[in-house]
Amino acid sequence: MGQATERLRRYLDDEIGECRNEDLERRLEELSTLEAGLGTAQAEAELDVLSALANETRYTLVRVLVAAGEELCVCELNAVVDVTESGLSHACSTLVDAGLLEGRKDGRWKKYRATNRAVALVTVLEGSVDADE
């Protein structure tokens, strides 16, 4: 029996008084069902979003676009973050791939706006920080 399973057995002993093999197996099956319900593809997509936000430049871009509530030109975004044009392009591309920004060409200008997903995430994050203060 693995260390994690033995630890779970001790936990169940404490919780239910006496842990039988059937109790342990039932709980392991319940936990396995929970894990399977998460879905690997869903977890990977969520991790891509979190990874995209885990960079100061990209997070700042998302926050600015959410706050703006409208499209902003790359030249406007470049005035907000201190990165090269190439760095800005890469950051925006990463955020588009994660579903946090949408971009479009407008003549010779590239414009971006925050998606509903970005608005929801920023709103939740702002609320979680405010709640802790």
C-alpha positions as protocol buffer text, in pm:
chain_id: "A"
residue {
  index: 1
  type: MET
  ca { x: 0 y: 0 z: 0 }
}
residue {
  index: 2
  type: GLY
  ca { x: 140 y: 337 z: -101 }
}
residue {
  index: 3
  type: GLN
  ca { x: 220 y: 612 z: 145 }
}
residue {
  index: 4
  type: ALA
  ca { x: -68 y: 830 z: 20 }
}
residue {
  index: 5
  type: THR
  ca { x: -317 y: 543 z: 53 }
}
residue {
  index: 6
  type: GLU
  ca { x: -195 y: 465 z: 404 }
}
residue {
  index: 7
  type: ARG
  ca { x: -229 y: 830 z: 499 }
}
residue {
  index: 8
  type: LEU
  ca { x: -584 y: 831 z: 361 }
}
residue {
  index: 9
  type: ARG
  ca { x: -659 y: 520 z: 570 }
}
residue {
  index: 10
  type: ARG
  ca { x: -538 y: 702 z: 885 }
}
residue {
  index: 11
  type: TYR
  ca { x: -752 y: 1003 z: 795 }
}
residue {
  index: 12
  type: LEU
  ca { x: -1061 y: 787 z: 746 }
}
residue {
  index: 13
  type: ASP
  ca { x: -986 y: 610 z: 1075 }
}
residue {
  index: 14
  type: ASP
  ca { x: -999 y: 948 z: 1247 }
}
residue {
  index: 15
  type: GLU
  ca { x: -1313 y: 1059 z: 1062 }
}
residue {
  index: 16
  type: ILE
  ca { x: -1529 y: 747 z: 1087 }
}
residue {
  index: 17
  type: GLY
  ca { x: -1379 y: 575 z: 1387 }
}
residue {
  index: 18
  type: GLU
  ca { x: -1261 y: 262 z: 1212 }
}
residue {
  index: 19
  type: CYS
  ca { x: -1160 y: 235 z: 848 }
}
residue {
  index: 20
  type: ARG
  ca { x: -1224 y: -97 z: 679 }
}
residue {
  index: 21
  type: ASN
  ca { x: -1082 y: -195 z: 342 }
}
residue {
  index: 22
  type: GLU
  ca { x: -1425 y: -136 z: 185 }
}
residue {
  index: 23
  type: ASP
  ca { x: -1432 y: 221 z: 324 }
}
residue {
  index: 24
  type: LEU
  ca { x: -1089 y: 292 z: 183 }
}
residue {
  index: 25
  type: GLU
  ca { x: -1171 y: 143 z: -157 }
}
residue {
  index: 26
  type: ARG
  ca { x: -1502 y: 332 z: -176 }
}
residue {
  index: 27
  type: ARG
  ca { x: -1328 y: 662 z: -97 }
}
residue {
  index: 28
  type: LEU
  ca { x: -1052 y: 593 z: -349 }
}
residue {
  index: 29
  type: GLU
  ca { x: -1318 y: 522 z: -612 }
}
residue {
  index: 30
  type: GLU
  ca { x: -1500 y: 848 z: -525 }
}
residue {
  index: 31
  type: LEU
  ca { x: -1175 y: 1042 z: -556 }
}
residue {
  index: 32
  type: SER
  ca { x: -1094 y: 872 z: -885 }
}
residue {
  index: 33
  type: THR
  ca { x: -1438 y: 968 z: -1020 }
}
residue {
  index: 34
  type: LEU
  ca { x: -1378 y: 1330 z: -917 }
}
residue {
  index: 35
  type: GLU
  ca { x: -1043 y: 1333 z: -1093 }
}
residue {
  index: 36
  type: ALA
  ca { x: -1184 y: 1175 z: -1410 }
}
residue {
  index: 37
  type: GLY
  ca { x: -1466 y: 1430 z: -1414 }
}
residue {
  index: 38
  type: LEU
  ca { x: -1218 y: 1714 z: -1441 }
}
residue {
  index: 39
  type: GLY
  ca { x: -1113 y: 1609 z: -1788 }
}
residue {
  index: 40
  type: THR
  ca { x: -756 y: 1633 z: -1910 }
}
residue {
  index: 41
  type: ALA
  ca { x: -837 y: 1864 z: -2201 }
}
residue {
  index: 42
  type: GLN
  ca { x: -1028 y: 2103 z: -1975 }
}
residue {
  index: 43
  type: ALA
  ca { x: -746 y: 2109 z: -1720 }
}
residue {
  index: 44
  type: GLU
  ca { x: -490 y: 2178 z: -1994 }
}
residue {
  index: 45
  type: ALA
  ca { x: -700 y: 2463 z: -2135 }
}
residue {
  index: 46
  type: GLU
  ca { x: -737 y: 2617 z: -1789 }
}
residue {
  index: 47
  type: LEU
  ca { x: -364 y: 2584 z: -1727 }
}
residue {
  index: 48
  type: ASP
  ca { x: -296 y: 2761 z: -2059 }
}
residue {
  index: 49
  type: VAL
  ca { x: -511 y: 3054 z: -1941 }
}
residue {
  index: 50
  type: LEU
  ca { x: -342 y: 3069 z: -1602 }
}
residue {
  index: 51
  type: SER
  ca { x: 0 y: 3041 z: -1764 }
}
residue {
  index: 52
  type: ALA
  ca { x: -83 y: 3328 z: -1998 }
}
residue {
  index: 53
  type: LEU
  ca { x: -173 y: 3547 z: -1700 }
}
residue {
  index: 54
  type: ALA
  ca { x: 137 y: 3447 z: -1502 }
}
residue {
  index: 55
  type: ASN
  ca { x: 350 y: 3720 z: -1656 }
}
residue {
  index: 56
  type: GLU
  ca { x: 345 y: 4085 z: -1548 }
}
residue {
  index: 57
  type: THR
  ca { x: 334 y: 4226 z: -1902 }
}
residue {
  index: 58
  type: ARG
  ca { x: 55 y: 3996 z: -2018 }
}
residue {
  index: 59
  type: TYR
  ca { x: -147 y: 4046 z: -1701 }
}
residue {
  index: 60
  type: THR
  ca { x: -111 y: 4423 z: -1730 }
}
residue {
  index: 61
  type: LEU
  ca { x: -232 y: 4410 z: -2090 }
}
residue {
  index: 62
  type: VAL
  ca { x: -537 y: 4209 z: -1991 }
}
residue {
  index: 63
  type: ARG
  ca { x: -616 y: 4440 z: -1697 }
}
residue {
  index: 64
  type: VAL
  ca { x: -582 y: 4751 z: -1914 }
}
residue {
  index: 65
  type: LEU
  ca { x: -805 y: 4610 z: -2187 }
}
residue {
  index: 66
  type: VAL
  ca { x: -1067 y: 4496 z: -1935 }
}
residue {
  index: 67
  type: ALA
  ca { x: -1063 y: 4840 z: -1770 }
}
residue {
  index: 68
  type: ALA
  ca { x: -1086 y: 5015 z: -2108 }
}
residue {
  index: 69
  type: GLY
  ca { x: -1393 y: 4818 z: -2207 }
}
residue {
  index: 70
  type: GLU
  ca { x: -1311 y: 4881 z: -2571 }
}
residue {
  index: 71
  type: GLU
  ca { x: -1054 y: 4801 z: -2836 }
}
residue {
  index: 72
  type: LEU
  ca { x: -713 y: 4955 z: -2802 }
}
residue {
  index: 73
  type: CYS
  ca { x: -450 y: 4989 z: -3070 }
}
residue {
  index: 74
  type: VAL
  ca { x: -112 y: 4821 z: -3026 }
}
residue {
  index: 75
  type: CYS
  ca { x: 43 y: 5167 z: -3017 }
}
residue {
  index: 76
  type: GLU
  ca { x: -176 y: 5251 z: -2715 }
}
residue {
  index: 77
  type: LEU
  ca { x: -84 y: 4926 z: -2544 }
}
residue {
  index: 78
  type: ASN
  ca { x: 283 y: 4988 z: -2613 }
}
residue {
  index: 79
  type: ALA
  ca { x: 254 y: 5314 z: -2420 }
}
residue {
  index: 80
  type: VAL
  ca { x: 131 y: 5114 z: -2118 }
}
residue {
  index: 81
  type: VAL
  ca { x: 391 y: 4838 z: -2103 }
}
residue {
  index: 82
  type: ASP
  ca { x: 764 y: 4888 z: -2140 }
}
residue {
  index: 83
  type: VAL
  ca { x: 847 y: 4613 z: -2389 }
}
residue {
  index: 84
  type: THR
  ca { x: 972 y: 4600 z: -2744 }
}
residue {
  index: 85
  type: GLU
  ca { x: 723 y: 4580 z: -3031 }
}
residue {
  index: 86
  type: SER
  ca { x: 825 y: 4219 z: -3076 }
}
residue {
  index: 87
  type: GLY
  ca { x: 769 y: 4149 z: -2706 }
}
residue {
  index: 88
  type: LEU
  ca { x: 429 y: 4316 z: -2721 }
}
residue {
  index: 89
  type: SER
  ca { x: 332 y: 4117 z: -3028 }
}
residue {
  index: 90
  type: HIS
  ca { x: 436 y: 3793 z: -2860 }
}
residue {
  index: 91
  type: ALA
  ca { x: 247 y: 3880 z: -2541 }
}
residue {
  index: 92
  type: CYS
  ca { x: -70 y: 3962 z: -2733 }
}
residue {
  index: 93
  type: SER
  ca { x: -38 y: 3645 z: -2939 }
}
residue {
  index: 94
  type: THR
  ca { x: -9 y: 3437 z: -2622 }
}
residue {
  index: 95
  type: LEU
  ca { x: -319 y: 3604 z: -2478 }
}
residue {
  index: 96
  type: VAL
  ca { x: -515 y: 3550 z: -2799 }
}
residue {
  index: 97
  type: ASP
  ca { x: -416 y: 3181 z: -2798 }
}
residue {
  index: 98
  type: ALA
  ca { x: -540 y: 3155 z: -2438 }
}
residue {
  index: 99
  type: GLY
  ca { x: -875 y: 3309 z: -2534 }
}
residue {
  index: 100
  type: LEU
  ca { x: -821 y: 3623 z: -2327 }
}
residue {
  index: 101
  type: LEU
  ca { x: -788 y: 3874 z: -2612 }
}
residue {
  index: 102
  type: GLU
  ca { x: -930 y: 3912 z: -2961 }
}
residue {
  index: 103
  type: GLY
  ca { x: -735 y: 4100 z: -3221 }
}
residue {
  index: 104
  type: ARG
  ca { x: -819 y: 4245 z: -3559 }
}
residue {
  index: 105
  type: LYS
  ca { x: -649 y: 4446 z: -3829 }
}
residue {
  index: 106
  type: ASP
  ca { x: -789 y: 4792 z: -3896 }
}
residue {
  index: 107
  type: GLY
  ca { x: -605 y: 4918 z: -4202 }
}
residue {
  index: 108
  type: ARG
  ca { x: -243 y: 4934 z: -4097 }
}
residue {
  index: 109
  type: TRP
  ca { x: -328 y: 4916 z: -3725 }
}
residue {
  index: 110
  type: LYS
  ca { x: -373 y: 4613 z: -3503 }
}
residue {
  index: 111
  type: LYS
  ca { x: -637 y: 4642 z: -3232 }
}
residue {
  index: 112
  type: TYR
  ca { x: -715 y: 4418 z: -2937 }
}
residue {
  index: 113
  type: ARG
  ca { x: -1001 y: 4384 z: -2694 }
}
residue {
  index: 114
  type: ALA
  ca { x: -1055 y: 4170 z: -2385 }
}
residue {
  index: 115
  type: THR
  ca { x: -1282 y: 3868 z: -2419 }
}
residue {
  index: 116
  type: ASN
  ca { x: -1562 y: 3781 z: -2178 }
}
residue {
  index: 117
  type: ARG
  ca { x: -1328 y: 3520 z: -2028 }
}
residue {
  index: 118
  type: ALA
  ca { x: -1072 y: 3790 z: -1949 }
}
residue {
  index: 119
  type: VAL
  ca { x: -1338 y: 4016 z: -1796 }
}
residue {
  index: 120
  type: ALA
  ca { x: -1466 y: 3729 z: -1580 }
}
residue {
  index: 121
  type: LEU
  ca { x: -1118 y: 3630 z: -1460 }
}
residue {
  index: 122
  type: VAL
  ca { x: -1012 y: 3985 z: -1375 }
}
residue {
  index: 123
  type: THR
  ca { x: -1342 y: 4043 z: -1195 }
}
residue {
  index: 124
  type: VAL
  ca { x: -1297 y: 3727 z: -987 }
}
residue {
  index: 125
  type: LEU
  ca { x: -935 y: 3811 z: -908 }
}
residue {
  index: 126
  type: GLU
  ca { x: -1020 y: 4167 z: -805 }
}
residue {
  index: 127
  type: GLY
  ca { x: -1302 y: 4037 z: -586 }
}
residue {
  index: 128
  type: SER
  ca { x: -1079 y: 3780 z: -420 }
}
residue {
  index: 129
  type: VAL
  ca { x: -817 y: 4040 z: -329 }
}
residue {
  index: 130
  type: ASP
  ca { x: -1078 y: 4287 z: -199 }
}
residue {
  index: 131
  type: ALA
  ca { x: -1238 y: 4014 z: 13 }
}
residue {
  index: 132
  type: ASP
  ca { x: -909 y: 3937 z: 187 }
}
residue {
  index: 133
  type: GLU
  ca { x: -837 y: 4294 z: 291 }
}
